[in-house]
Amino acid sequence: MKTAIYNRYGPPEVLKLVERPKPAPKPDEVLVRIHASSVTAGDYRARALDLPAGFGLIGRLVFGLTRPRKQILGTEFAGIVDAVGDKVRHFRPGDRVFAYPGGSFGGYAEYAVIREDAAIAHAPVNLSLDETAALSFGGATALDFLRNKAGLKSGDRLLVVGASGGVGSAAVQLGKHFGADVTGVCSTPHVDLVRSLGANRVIDYTREDPAADSEAYDVILDTSGTATYARYGGALKPGGRLMLVSASLWQLLGSLLARKTKGRKAAGGYAPERAEDLRFLAGLAEAGQLRPHIGARFTFDRIAEAHTFFSAPEKAGNIIVTIAAEQAETAG
Ligand SMILES: NC(=O)c1ccc[n+]([C@@H]2O[C@H](COP(=O)([O-])OP(=O)(O)OC[C@H]3O[C@@H](n4cnc5c(N)ncnc54)[C@H](OP(=O)(O)O)[C@@H]3O)[C@@H](O)[C@H]2O)c1
């Protein structure tokens, strides 16, 4: 099978297409013929070994000390079940599925195996597999930070800093689903996109300071790595929560240790990969409340270009890598 591998950290060109044997599913595994994967911040970070300041050593411990431990990237993918192990109960050959292996990767190949009890779910019937491939990374991260960590509830005022990105574009839509009044923050070219995702208002950070409003938000979610409690604490209402999806170690420690008034809080952390979250996201997609924004599409042979595009200022939403374009697509 055609597979993109890398065996050293570096620029996009470290990704090479090679032939690898097609895997066979173990008794508890599902073999998926992959239709599409994506270039997420996770893929970018693991390829370039570009971690937020202070997390370099942790990054090497996770991804491999001197060279990548896992040669196949691809944090999320969607496709069609090709075969299942004899203990698999919930998936059958021919099922449309999506999976979120996260840091286990594996999406940059024509086939991947994943355990039935890992983060895999049936694809929403109304989305193409291209769109479905981009549902998990941003969706599951935004869901965990907004619902589980911040306890966002109906009527809350939510500020999403980095609203045009993979995580932020999902956060805007999830915020609306939970009944929040959503303000999105992005750069000038992406203002219309963020408005189209459902944001009640949009702040262009190149023209206005998103932290300027005093005691305005119940929850502030930052995906851009630009927030600290020192900067945004005053924009939180009493009892408000600052969620740091992306932060350097120093930003994180500074925000966690900062003296906070009026019950305000700050939190960071890792958003896990869970099948129940994928099912929740698929349900929202089917209800018309969540649709991943596809900012760019690349064919598999252009995987290095897709990674280059991740760092381009025009990049918005999700970058899809179509792996099996000829595969029969029924939805979308
Ligand atoms: N904690 C976890 O478990 C977890 C999970 C997933 C991701 N992450 C991290 O979350 C981060 C975001 O991921 P992503 O996929 O959403 O990345 P992304 O698609 O690159 O999005 C980045 C966003 O930041 C915005 N931005 C850039 N500079 C800004 C500034 N100065 N002020 C305000 N906004 C700015 C961008 O807006 P414009 O393009 O409009 O400028 C864009 O909306 C990454 O660092 C990733 O590693 C963490």
The ligand as a Tripos MOL2 file, in Angstrom:
@<TRIPOS>MOLECULE
LIG
   48    52     1     0     0
SMALL
NO_CHARGES

@<TRIPOS>ATOM
      1 N1         -4.1120   20.7000   24.2990 N.am      1 LIG1
      2 C1         -4.4520   19.8240   23.3810 C.2       1 LIG1
      3 O1         -4.8470   18.6730   23.6780 O.2       1 LIG1
      4 C2         -4.4130   20.2290   21.9370 C.ar      1 LIG1
      5 C3         -5.1400   19.4950   20.9880 C.ar      1 LIG1
      6 C4         -5.1480   19.9340   19.6810 C.ar      1 LIG1
      7 C5         -4.4070   21.0550   19.3200 C.ar      1 LIG1
      8 N2         -3.6440   21.6910   20.2430 N.ar      1 LIG1
      9 C6         -2.8740   22.8920   19.8820 C.3       1 LIG1
     10 O2         -3.7890   23.9010   19.5680 O.3       1 LIG1
     11 C7         -3.1940   24.8120   18.6720 C.3       1 LIG1
     12 C8         -4.1720   25.1770   17.5840 C.3       1 LIG1
     13 O3         -4.3580   24.1160   16.7050 O.3       1 LIG1
     14 P1         -5.1330   24.3890   15.3480 P.3       1 LIG1
     15 O4         -5.1630   23.1050   14.6170 O.co2     1 LIG1
     16 O5         -6.4170   25.0700   15.5880 O.co2     1 LIG1
     17 O6         -4.1020   25.4150   14.6450 O.3       1 LIG1
     18 P2         -4.3470   26.3680   13.4320 P.3       1 LIG1
     19 O7         -5.3420   25.7570   12.5090 O.co2     1 LIG1
     20 O8         -2.9960   26.7240   12.9110 O.co2     1 LIG1
     21 O9         -5.0490   27.6900   14.0640 O.3       1 LIG1
     22 C9         -4.3400   28.7010   14.6950 C.3       1 LIG1
     23 C10        -5.2690   29.8870   14.9190 C.3       1 LIG1
     24 O10        -4.5600   30.9100   15.6220 O.3       1 LIG1
     25 C11        -4.8910   32.1810   15.0470 C.3       1 LIG1
     26 N3         -3.8390   33.1440   15.3230 N.ar      1 LIG1
     27 C12        -2.5820   33.1840   14.8330 C.ar      1 LIG1
     28 N4         -1.9110   34.2370   15.3490 N.ar      1 LIG1
     29 C13        -2.7710   34.8820   16.1980 C.ar      1 LIG1
     30 C14        -2.6840   36.0210   17.0270 C.ar      1 LIG1
     31 N5         -1.5560   36.7330   17.1080 N.pl3     1 LIG1
     32 N6         -3.7680   36.3680   17.7600 N.ar      1 LIG1
     33 C15        -4.9120   35.6650   17.6970 C.ar      1 LIG1
     34 N7         -5.0600   34.5620   16.9230 N.ar      1 LIG1
     35 C16        -3.9990   34.1790   16.1780 C.ar      1 LIG1
     36 C17        -5.0740   31.8740   13.5720 C.3       1 LIG1
     37 O11        -5.8610   32.8970   12.9650 O.3       1 LIG1
     38 P3         -5.4970   33.5290   11.5220 P.3       1 LIG1
     39 O12        -5.0880   32.3880   10.6280 O.co2     1 LIG1
     40 O13        -6.7910   34.1620   11.0800 O.co2     1 LIG1
     41 O14        -4.3690   34.4800   11.7520 O.co2     1 LIG1
     42 C18        -5.8110   30.5400   13.6480 C.3       1 LIG1
     43 O15        -7.1960   30.7770   13.8160 O.3       1 LIG1
     44 C19        -1.8970   24.1590   18.1980 C.3       1 LIG1
     45 O16        -0.8290   24.7960   18.8620 O.3       1 LIG1
     46 C20        -2.0200   22.7340   18.6350 C.3       1 LIG1
     47 O17        -0.7700   22.1450   18.8920 O.3       1 LIG1
     48 C21        -3.6600   21.3170   21.5450 C.ar      1 LIG1
@<TRIPOS>BOND
     1     1     2 1
     2     2     3 2
     3     2     4 1
     4     4     5 ar
     5     4    48 ar
     6     5     6 ar
     7     6     7 ar
     8     7     8 ar
     9     8     9 1
    10     8    48 ar
    11     9    10 1
    12     9    46 1
    13    10    11 1
    14    11    12 1
    15    11    44 1
    16    12    13 1
    17    13    14 1
    18    14    15 2
    19    14    16 1
    20    14    17 1
    21    17    18 1
    22    18    19 2
    23    18    20 1
    24    18    21 1
    25    21    22 1
    26    22    23 1
    27    23    24 1
    28    23    42 1
    29    24    25 1
    30    25    26 1
    31    25    36 1
    32    26    27 ar
    33    26    35 ar
    34    27    28 ar
    35    28    29 ar
    36    29    30 ar
    37    29    35 ar
    38    30    31 1
    39    30    32 ar
    40    32    33 ar
    41    33    34 ar
    42    34    35 ar
    43    36    37 1
    44    36    42 1
    45    37    38 1
    46    38    39 2
    47    38    40 1
    48    38    41 1
    49    42    43 1
    50    44    45 1
    51    44    46 1
    52    46    47 1
@<TRIPOS>SUBSTRUCTURE
     1 LIG1         1 GROUP 0 **** ****
